[in-house]
Amino acid sequence: DQLFVDLYTMLTNQVEKEATPTPDYLAQLAGPEDDPIAKGEGVGVFQWSNQFAGLEQISGLDFEFAPMPGPGIQDGLYLKPSMFFSVAENSEDKAAAAKFIDFFVNDVDANKIILGERGVPVSSEVKEALMEEVSPSQAKIFEYIDWVEENSTPMGSPDPSGAGEIIELLTNLSEQMSYGQITPEEAATSFRSQAEGILGN
């Protein structure tokens, strides 16, 4: 549990030193337009890359991607597709389904219509063909993903059943720590006990 304690001690200290927004402040954020960085009041934000263009559009500001701070930055990054395609085992026409997926993923003309709306193309050929078609914000995303491909760890396994409850539990415990209602040590013990119950371990 020490990793949990170390992380949340650091986060709690950041709130106390006003380096991180308080839960009260965060609760007032109704959408991306309220994000401190979108209003020119924040120095940065951890976000999925596909939200970058929206933040630039909302704020009217020009942003740049930056790697995570500290050593071992690749350990904190991974690539996750914005969409997953699959063909059902009981599909009546698996070949047609596979052909459609291939078309959606690898056809340059099809992707010129989509223009990265579903995420950065996984095909390097498609990605290169779209670089001159997409907006400057999207081009930054494409370039950033190229960099992340060389500076990241493999994506983990799919989230288990109950993952949503785990995230909610973490959020609740984090708020309690930020308000000084519990210590990180108490939160770590509570988290392990409740998480094991949720996951059935």
WOTAKA-V550135 format. One record per helix or strand of 3 or more residues. SS is the DSSP state (2 for helix, 1 for strand). FROM is the first residue (numbers start at 0). TO is the last residue. If there is no record, write none. Layout:
# WOTAKA-V550135
ss->SS from->FROM to->TO
ss->SS from->FROM to->TO
This chain:
# WOTAKA-V550135
ss->2 from->1 to->15
ss->2 from->22 to->26
ss->2 from->31 to->33
ss->2 from->48 to->58
ss->2 from->72 to->75
ss->2 from->93 to->105
ss->2 from->107 to->113
ss->2 from->123 to->129
ss->2 from->135 to->149
ss->2 from->162 to->177
ss->2 from->183 to->198
